[in-house]
């Protein structure tokens, strides 16, 4: 999968609930690999809230990205 295909991919938590989409990737130059993904949370039309998730928490990548964790809910949900 190319990076441009990965960016914008839907992200589902461990309960298969769509929580957002891939916004960015964090690269570790010492390891020579991506170590975190930045997720734009699905929380509102004008919301810019993001969260970083370790690459180790990705359970599967395909048409969407499946995490093996549940992201914390916002206080106003």
N, C-alpha and C positions, 0 to 999 in steps of 0.2 A: 504494500500500500504506500502510495506517495504521500508526502506531508500535506500537499494541497487537498488531497482526498480525505485526510484525517481531520483537518481543520473544518469545523462546522458539523462534524458528525454528532448525532444524538448520543447522549450519555444516560444510561440506566443504572439505578442503584441495585443492590443485591436482591431487592424485592421486585425488580423489573419495572420500577416506576421511573418515568423519564424525568430527570432532574435538571437537564440543561444541554449544552453543546460544547464541544471542544473549541476554545477560544485561542489558545496558544500552547506552546511546548517549552519546557525549560531544559536547556542543554547543559550537561556537566562536561566541561572541556578536559578535566583530568581523567574521567572515565571514558570519554569519547562516545557518550550515549545520552539519550534523553532520559531524565530521571523524574520529571514531574509533568503533569498535564494541568493546564489552567482551564477550568470549566466556567462558562457563563451560566449562572443559575437561571432557571425558568421561574422567575418570580414576579414579573410585571412587565408591561409594555415599555416603560422607560427605565427599568432597573438595569444597573450596570454591575451588580454584585457578582464577584467571581470567587472561586475557591481553588486552591492548589491541591492536587491529589498525587501521591507517589505512584510511579509507574508500577510498583509492586502490588498496588491495589486494583489493577486491571485484570479481570478474570477472563475476558474474551474480547476480541476485536473482529468485527465483520461489518454488516450494514450499520451497526451501532457499536458503541463501546459499553461493555458491561463491567461494572465495578463489583468487588467482593465486599464492599462496605455500604453502610447507609449514611448518607450525608445528614448533618444536623439540620433540623427544621428552623426556619426563621422565627423570631419571637412574635411577629404579628400574624403568623399562620393560624 
